[in-house]
Amino acid sequence: MDFRPLAEAERRQLLTALRGNADRGTALLLDRRDTSFAGSADELPDEQVMTAVKSVPSHY
C-alpha cells in the first residue's frame, strides 16, 4: 500500500468533507480500487449505498 502524506490540497479537501459529514451527514466517497478519498456528495444512488454496505465484512 502507498502510505504517502497527503498533499496540502488533498488535506484541505478531506477536512472539508469530514466537517460536512459531521455537520450535515454528507457522504464521504472512497475509490473502490485503493480506498483513497474521492470526494463527497449530498446524495447517493441507492445502488451505490447497497454496494458499500455489502462490501463491509460482518459476522452475524
GUSE-663959 format. One record per residue (C-alpha): residue number from 1; residue in three letters; x, y, z. Coordinates in pm, whole numbers, plus 50000, padded with zeros to 5 digits. Each point is the difference from the previous one (the first is absolute). Layout:
(site NUM,ALA,(X,Y,Z))
...
This chain:
(site 1,MET,(50000,50000,50000))
(site 2,ASP,(50106,50356,49937))
(site 3,PHE,(50017,50182,50333))
(site 4,ARG,(50105,50340,49874))
(site 5,PRO,(49919,50325,50182))
(site 6,LEU,(49706,50195,49858))
(site 7,ALA,(50076,50297,49781))
(site 8,GLU,(49874,50328,50147))
(site 9,ALA,(49708,50021,49754))
(site 10,GLU,(49898,49637,50076))
(site 11,ARG,(50020,50070,50371))
(site 12,ARG,(49776,50309,49974))
(site 13,GLN,(49748,49813,49785))
(site 14,LEU,(49987,49708,50243))
(site 15,LEU,(49959,50227,50304))
(site 16,THR,(49718,50190,49828))
(site 17,ALA,(49827,49671,49915))
(site 18,LEU,(50040,49870,50357))
(site 19,ARG,(49848,50320,50139))
(site 20,GLY,(49711,49969,49754))
(site 21,ASN,(49947,49642,50112))
(site 22,ALA,(49995,50098,50366))
(site 23,ASP,(49778,50309,49951))
(site 24,ARG,(49760,49895,49724))
(site 25,GLY,(50046,49627,49945))
(site 26,THR,(50172,50049,49664))
(site 27,ALA,(50123,49667,49860))
(site 28,LEU,(50373,49940,49970))
(site 29,LEU,(50094,49834,49671))
(site 30,LEU,(50286,49749,49976))
(site 31,ASP,(50174,49859,49695))
(site 32,ARG,(49906,49631,49976))
(site 33,ARG,(50344,49899,49874))
(site 34,ASP,(50217,50137,50279))
(site 35,THR,(49755,50152,50255))
(site 36,SER,(50150,50347,49953))
(site 37,PHE,(49778,50303,50058))
(site 38,ALA,(49807,50087,49683))
(site 39,GLY,(49781,50291,50111))
(site 40,SER,(49663,50048,50163))
(site 41,ALA,(49636,50014,49896))
(site 42,ASP,(49669,50110,50148))
(site 43,GLU,(49804,49721,49829))
(site 44,LEU,(50097,49652,49882))
(site 45,PRO,(49813,49756,49779))
(site 46,ASP,(49845,49711,50195))
(site 47,GLU,(50210,49747,49808))
(site 48,GLN,(50322,50171,50109))
(site 49,VAL,(49888,49994,50363))
(site 50,MET,(49908,49630,49981))
(site 51,THR,(50336,49914,49840))
(site 52,ALA,(50181,50183,50281))
(site 53,VAL,(49800,49820,50269))
(site 54,LYS,(50059,49660,49838))
(site 55,SER,(50374,50063,49982))
(site 56,VAL,(50037,50028,50379))
(site 57,PRO,(50081,49663,50158))
(site 58,SER,(49758,49897,50270))
(site 59,HIS,(49982,49701,50232))
(site 60,TYR,(49632,49963,50080))
